Amino acid sequence: MGPDKYLKNYIDGALVPAVSGDYLDNVNPATGKVYSYLPDSDNRDVERAVEAAERAFPEWSGSDVRKRFRILTRIADIIEQNLDVFARAESVDSGKPYSMARSVDIPRSQANFRFFATAIIHYASESHHVAGETINFTLRQPLGVVGCISPWNLPLYLFSWKIAPALAAGNCVVAKPSELTPMTAYMLSKACIEAGLPKGVLNIVHGLGGKAGQAIVDSPKVKAISFTGGTNTGKKIAATAAPAFKKLSLELGGKNPNIIFADCNFDQMMVETLRSSFSNNGQICLCGSRIYIERPIYEKFRDEFVKRTQFLKIGDPFASVTDLGALVSKAHLDKVRSYISLAEVEGGTVLCGGTEVEMQGEYEQGFFIRPAVIEGLPISCRTNQEEIFGPVVTIAPFDTEEEAIAMANGTQYGLAATVWTREISKANRVAEKLQSGIVWINCWMERDLRTPFGGMKSSGMGREGGLEALRFFTEPKNVCIKYG
């Protein structure tokens, strides 16, 4: 069940190399060194995967939901039984602390399979009765072959978030994990084989987005695409898929605001704001990267927040004291550093962080950076408008509720927002006016798998989670019966 040096695609129930025979380097972000290799797949591999999925679809879609429940639950059990192995692989592959992978990523991954395995048993459709005349009922049927493309920041967590509902609904899947973090997706292939998932029901193709990912989107036999990633990539996918009338679920970028009112529970707010700013090195689409503080407590917040940020431990992902590990790649490290330089050019003051961490020994070449807090920037600047996706936050004061809402809504994104106040009426007013798909009040990252998940504006289209995911992966059909 453990990681291997040479990864393989999972196609038609078997682990196979890419048709090309070529491999891509897989780098450990904490050491900066290649530690494994993944298939450099192309359209030929995707075509094989799609054909396998197409062959498997009639039997899988026609199977009793209890069979799907048993197999998906068995996959969840295998992940749970191998928690440490999966967590270690996730940490090595992504650079995140082992403690986070073990407590968040892998438990949530198995929970995704378990939740949708159960949900499909209880899933019901609607009926509409006209007394003495007709009854209309809605059939919800699987789409066929669907494509699931996931990002590198929460590798197995988000991969399973897409695959589990697609399989539960009776679809067959061609999936591509990020080429930066492929290991746990490869290990999921082994779990599926062990669990007895019929061949062709799930196919996992590794490789680059421009080759393997685009081939999935291009395939005329793929009926829907569920994608999580950058907004620009989402636009390209939409441009290809929309003219072909494919169903699309796009969970894209975020530039999420935290609004902190003076009447908040300061200690609770401070703990959660630090977490929402820098969890996973800010490499979570839901992290709050713009923090707006009511002026009476602005200086108190600034000084305490900077102090706590400076106390965060950056380093060895497997050390128990580590808060932040490595960024996912050298290219991403360079991107984050470029935005810190840009912030200074735009007139911002870096209150702390923003410099690389000089590590010793095996981590000497790793991609480590100190989390940065920046003040003095207007909402219109690039640093406040563009997604950095790293451990960088900006802070600014506000005077009125209306001003806070205007600043919070002042970007192209609308994924998530957090509001801190003890006044419930104020919380409700603000939540109603925020242009965000998710609004947390006095908390952050509290997720109920039954609720819809997704963003507004350039943060995407469609919703995942709960019944929304099962609706996305099915096609509604109305059947009308007239009384005789």
N, C-alpha and C positions, 0 to 999 in steps of 0.2 A: 504493500500500500504506500510505501515511502516514495520520495522523489527519486528520479533517475537522472543520469547525466545527459542522455539523448532522449528527448521527448518524442512522442509519436501522435499522429492524428488518430481520432476514434471514429472510424467510418464502417458502417454496416456491421457493427458489433465487434470489430477487431481493431487492434492497435497497429497502425501502418505508417510507414514513412511517407513524406511528400513524393508525388510523382517525379518531381525534378531531382530528388535525392539530395537537395541542398538544405543547409541548416543556417539559422540565424543565431548570433550570440545572445545568451541570457546572462545579464550582469547582476551580481549581488551589489545593491546600492551602498551597503555599509562598507564594503571593501573596495568597490570600484573595479572588481575583477570578474571576468567571465567564469561562471561556475557550471553552466549547462548549456544545452543547445536545443532549439526548437525547430520544427519543420518550416521551411520557407515555401508555404503552399501557394497555389495559384488557382486559376479558374478550372483546371483539370481536376484538382482535388475537390473543389466545391461541387463540380458537376457530379462526381462520384457520390458525394455525400447527399446531394439532392435526389439523385436516382434511388439511393438506398432508402431515404426517407419516404419517397413516393411509393416504393414497394411496400414499406411497412405500414403505411397509413390506413389502408382498409381494415386490417385486423386490429390495429391499436385503437382507431376511432370507434370501431364497433364493439370493443371489449367492454365488459361490465365495469362500472366505476369502482367496484370493490377490488377488482384486479389492479387497476391503476393505484388505488389507495394502498394496497399491500406492497406493491413494488416501490412506490415513492417513499413510503414509510420505512421500508428496508434500506433505501439509500440514505435516508436521514439517520437511521440507526448506525450504519457503517461510518458515516462522518462523525457521529457522536462518540462511537467507540474508539475512533482514531483521532480524538481531539488534539492530543499533543503533537502527533505527527503532522497533521494538517496545519496546526498553528505554527510550528517551527518552519515548515515549508513556506507559509505565507510571510513570516517575518523575514526570512532570508531573501525571498523573491522581491519583496516590496520595500524593505528597509524599515518597516514600522516595528515598534517594540513588540516583542513576543507576548508580553502581558496583554496588550491590546488585541492581538490576533486571537489569543486564547480566551479572552473574556468577551469580545465583541464579534469579530469577523466570523469565526468558525461556529460558535453557538447560533448566530443569526442565520448562517448558511443552512444548517440542519433544520432550524426552525422554519425556514422558507419551504422546504420540501414537506415538512410535517403539516404545516398550516394548510397548504393548498391540497395535499392529499386528503385532509379532512374536509376542506371546504367543498370539494367536488361532490362528496357524498350528500351534503346538505344543500347543494345548489338546486334552485327551483325556478321555473319560468312562470310567466303570468298567464291568466286567462280572463276573458271579459264576456260576461253573459248578458244577452238581451232576452228577457223572460219570454218564453214561448216561441222564440224566433231562431236565434243563432247562439252559438258559443264560439268565440275566437280564442285560440291558445297560441302561445309563442314557443316554437322550437328553437333551441340554441345549439347549433351544430359546429363542430370544429372546422377550422378553415382549410386545413391540409398541411402543406409544408410551410413552416414559418422560420424566419431568421432572427436570431438573438445575438446582438453585438454589445459587449460590455467593456468598461474602462479598467484602468490599472489601479485606481486608488483603493477600492474595496473589492479585490479580485473575485473571490468565491462568493462573497456576500451578495454582490450585484449580479453575478453570473447566474446564481441559483434563483435570485429574485425574478428573473425573466424566464428561465427554463422551467421551473416548477409549475407555474400556472399554465404554461403552454402545453406541457405534457399532461397535466391533470385534466385539461379540457379536451384531450383526445387528439391533439396535433402531434405531428412529428417535426423535429427541430434540427436545423443546421445552425450551429453556434460558433462564434469566434470570440475567444478571450483576447485581451490586450497582449501584444507581443512583448510588452515590458514585464508582465507578471503572469506567465502562462502555467506555472507549476501546479497550483491547486486545481486548475481546470483539467490538467492531465491526470491528476490523482482522482478527480471525480470520474473520469473515464473508467478507471479501475474499479471504483465503487459501483458504477452502473453494471459492469460485467459481473461483479460478485453478487450484486442484488438480483440478477436475472432479468434485467431490462431487455426486452426483445431486440434483436439486431435491427439497426436502421431507425429505431424510434428517436434516439438522440445521436447526433453526429457532431463531433467537435473538431473544427479545422483551425489549426494554428497558422500564424503568419502575419504579414503586414496588412494594414487597413486598405491601402491603395490597391492591393492585389487580391487577397483572400476576402477581405471585407466587402470590397466593391463587387466582387463576383457574386457574393450572396445577394446583394441588393439588386444586381443586374438580372439575376436568374428569373426568367418568366414563370417558372414553376413555384417560386417562393411567393406566397400570398400576403404576407405581412412582415413588417420589420419592427422590432423593438430595439431601440438604440439608446445607450447612455454615453455621453461624451461631450465634446466641445460644440459650441454653437455653429461654428463655420463648417464642421464636418456634418452636422445635422442638416444644414442648408443644402449641402451637396447630395446627401441621401434623399432629401425631399424632392430635389430637382430631378432625380432619377426615378424615384418610386411613384411620385404623384401622377405623372402622365400614364403610368401603367396601372393606375387605380389600386395600388397596394394599400392595405391598412398601415398606418404609421403611428407609432408611439415613440416620441422623442423627448428624452429627459436630458436637457442641455445645461448651459452654464448658469452660474449664479454670482451675484455680488450682494450678498445678503446683509440687511441692516439690523442692528440691535438698537432699540430705543429704550433708554434708561431714564425713568422719571425720578424726581427727588424723593418721592414717597415710597420708593422700593425698599424691600428688605435688603439692606446694603451687603451684608455678609453673604447671604445666599446668592445674590446677584453676582458678586465678585467671583465666587467659586465657579459658577456656571458660565460666566462671560469669559473667564480664562479658558475654560474647557471648550466653549463654542468657538473661540478664536484660533486655538492651536492644536486641537485634537488631530492626530494623524498628520502633524505638520501643516495644518490648514488645508490638507489635500482631501477634503470632503466637500461635496457640492453644497452642503447645508451649513457650512461654517459661516459665522458672522464676521465679515471683513470690514464693515463700516459701522463704527460705534458712535452713536449720538447720545450725549448726556445732558440732562437738564442743567442749566448754568449754576444753580446754587450748590450742586455737588460736583461740578466738573473738576475742579482742582484736586479735591479729595480723591475722586475716582482716578484721575490721571496718575497721581503720585503712587497710590496703592497698586494700581494695575501695572505700572512700569516695574515696581519693586517685585511683584509676584512673577512677572514675566522673566525677570532676570534670575529668579530662583529656579526656574525650570531646568532640569538636567537633560543635557543633550549628549548622546553617545551610544555605547554598545547596546544594540537592540535586545540583547539577552540578559542585561543587567537588571536586577529588580528595582533599582533606583531610577532607571531611565524613564523620562517623560516623553522625549522626542527622539526618534531615530533619524535615519537618513532620508533625504528626498529621493524620489524614485529613480532619477537619472542625472547624468552630468548636464544634459541639455536643459532639463527642468531647473536644475540649480542655477545655470546661467540665466535662464529666463527670470527667475525670482530676483536674482542679484540685479538684473537690468532694470527691474521696476523700482527697486530701492534707490538706484542711481537716478532714475527718472523722477522719483518723488522729490529728491533734493533739488533737481533742476527746476521743478515746478513750484518751488518755494516751501516745501515741507521741511519739518525738523524731525530727524530720526532721534527719538527719545531713548531708544535702546535697540540692540540687536542689529541684524542686517549683515553681519560679518561671518565668514566661514569659520568653522571650528577646527582647530588644528589637532588632529587625532594622532595617536601613536600606535605602533605595532600593526596588526592586521587591518586596522581601520584607517590607516594613514591616508589612503587614497579614496576614502568614502565621501559621500555627498552630503555633508553636514553643514547646517547654517543656524545661527542664533535667531530666534523669533524677533521680529521687528515691530515696534509701535511708532506711528508717525502722526504728528499733528500739524495744523496750520495749512491744510489744503482745502480748496473750494470743491464743491460737489462736481463742478464741470471738468475738473482735470482728469487726465487719462488714468492716473493712479486710482481715482475713485470711480471711474467708468468702466475699466477693463478688468476682466477676471484674471487674477494673479495665480490663484490656486496654490498658495504657499503660506508660510507662517508670517504673514504681513497684514497688519490691521491699521486703519486710520481712525483717529478719534477727533471729535469736534463737539462744541457745545450748541445747545438750542435754547430758545427762550419761551416758545409757545408750542402747544400741541400741533397747531397747523403747520408751523415751521418744521417740526420733526417729521410729520407725515410727508411734506413736500420733499424733504431731503431723502427720506427713505424710498420714495417712489421715483427719485430723480435719475434712474439709470434705465437702460434697455432691458434689464433683467427683472424677473419677478418670481423667484423660486421659493424663498423662505424669509421669514422675519421673526424677530423676538422682541417682546414688549415686557418691560419690568415696571410694575406699579401695584400698589395695594388697593387701588380704587377700581372696583369691578366695572363701573359704568364707563370710566375712562378707557379701560382695557377693551371693552366691547366697541366703543366708538372708533378707537384707533384700528382695531382688527378689521372692522368693516371697511375702512377706507384704504387699507394697505393693499397694494397691487402685488400680492404674493399668493402662491398656491397653498402655502402652509404658514400659519401664524402660531407661534408658541407664546403663551402668557406665563411669565414667571417660571420658565423651564426652557430646556433645549434638548433636542434629539430624543424626546419621548415619542416612541413610535408604536402605534397599535396597527398590527398587520391588516386589520379590517378596514382601515380608513384609506381614502384616495390619496395618491401621492403624485405630484407633478407641479409644473410651473406655468406662469403666465408670460406674455410678451416673448422675448428672445430666450426664455428659459425652457421653452419647449411646447409640445402639443400632446394632448391626451393625458390619461391618468393611469398609473399602475397601482397595485395593492388591492387586496380584498376582492369584492365582487367586480370592481372596475377592471381588474386584470382578466378575470374569467370572461367578462363581456368583450374585452378587446380581442381575446383569442377565440371567440366564437362568432358565428354569423346568425342573426335573428331571422327567423322565418315565421310569418303569420299563417296559421291554418284556420280557415273559417268553415264551420259545419252548420248547415241549415237543418232545422228540424223537419222531419218528414210529414 
